[in-house]
Amino acid sequence: MSARDSSWTVAPSLLWFGAFLAGALIYLDGGVQAVADRLTAKRAADVPAAGPVFTAKPVVVAEADDTSDVAPVLPAASGGSHDVGALDDTCLDPFGIEVDHHSGSSTRGGSDEACKRWAMDGFYKAVASAKQGTLGRAVRVSWYGDSVIATDAIPGRLRTKLQGELGDGGPGFVFIVPPHRFNDHDAITRAQSGNWGSHAISVMQTPDGLYGPGGATAETDGGKSTIKVAHGKVTNVELYYLAQPHGSTVTVTADGEPLITAPTSADAKAAAYAAGTTAGAARFDIESRGRARLFGMTLENAKGAVVDNLGVVSVNVKSWTNADAAHWSDELAHRSADLILITIGANEAQWLQPGDKDTKDYQPHYESVLAPIRKGRPDAACLVVSPTDQAEEKDGAYPSRPVMPLLVDAQRKAAHAQGCAFYSTYDWMGGKGSASKWFRKGLVGSDFQHLTQKGANKLADGLYEALMTGYQKYASH
């Protein structure tokens, strides 16, 4: 055969190999966008391994321990307002005052005398009850977000701080199988055997839109998952799953002892739950005898605090349209978190531009994320936490993305319109230009999006101080 004939013989094989490789990458990394991120970006060593990145040109980095001129302390609001620094509370129930939340206006600076109930009161009330020993369960914080949250660097730090204040409530809600390889949870370790498939609102969606409370669901046909608590033990366990036709029985053992038996077969699909208590256990084996679909499980103690990490890699504001809103609201109601945090925007900040239609429509899109949350947990606190400042390469420099103040403002207006408080990480860290400053201090990675561990600690500590200062103001009244 001539050389020319050989080339025509080899070419189809190469094309088929390329197509197979692309398909495998999409399956493993969760979609075309995620694959594009992996193929076009080189990850810096100090960046949490999740989400889209780009490689910045070498920059001389100052000593990371010198952080005196980053994240300036914002003044606390005066009077009886619940605002604390970058935490902008909003009034839900004013005394005879008409508040037009949809105009973007808030009651920032208003007094307690003018408001019956504030957006953050549900959390502060739970903390007060926990300190008095009357809550009857752990204080629950559920944190939704993109890859910045999914790594657990920030939620994990907040978990540590809150548990230091209120006691070890356990890991909280955890996925049976992580929805992406860059999803993590510092309070547990996980291992799986057998056949498992994971679906999430941003990666490998499921057509029925049923993802449980965390935006992700895992399917198996006879698989097993082992979850170990990293420190201490837990006493209260609840399995979240989907009852469905042809379902099997799922069992949960605690340190080798039977704890939960959940028949998942039903005539129609419906969210279901099975709970059990132990004297204290650290290892939990979840095993299916056949077909089963699991949303996750809660690992808690009877008191203390928990922080659920419900971040999912590659999430953006439109990802939540993939979830059935009524189902999500019902799952939120069952989880009964006292504080629900939402941190998204890091991904869309990379393509939104001032003046374009998507930027103009960003506020209503964000409101559609918050509406099911407020419906499912009307008495809980809802807090939107903005993304950090982001920088982009331009003519050898790294200025802030021009859309950032518009995106943050739209999130603030959406939060107030839906009765949520707002925490401006962007303003707290210094506003325009702060991403480059944080990079020089070793607090943010070279993608100017993901924080280093030092940066994550600083952000979580700042949020924790705002939350506890707000609680102290609440308790003093």
Secondary structure, DSSP 4 states (H G I P E B T S, - for coil): --HHHHHHHHHHHHHHHHHHHHHHHHHHHTSHHHHHHHHH----TTS-S-S---PPPP-PPPPTT--TTSSPPPPPPPTT---BTTEE--EEEESS----GGGT---TT--GGGEEEETTHHHHHHHHHHHHT-S-S-EEEEEEESHHHHTSHHHHHHHHHHHHHH-B--SEEE-SS-SSTT---TTEEEEEES-EEEEESSSS--TT---GGGTEEEEEES-EEEEEESSS-EEEEEEEEEEBTT--EEEEEETTEEEEEEE-B-SS-EEEEEEEEEEEESEEEEEESSEEEEEEEEEE-SSSEEEEEEE-TT--TTGGGGS-HHHHHHHHHHHT-SEEEEE--TTGGGT--TTSHHHHTHHHHHHHHHHHHHHH-TTSEEEEEPPPP-B--BTTB-PBPTTHHHHHHHHHHHHHHTT-EEE-HHHHTTSTTHHHHHHHTTSB-TTSSSB-HHHHHHHHHHHHHHHHHHHHHHHH-
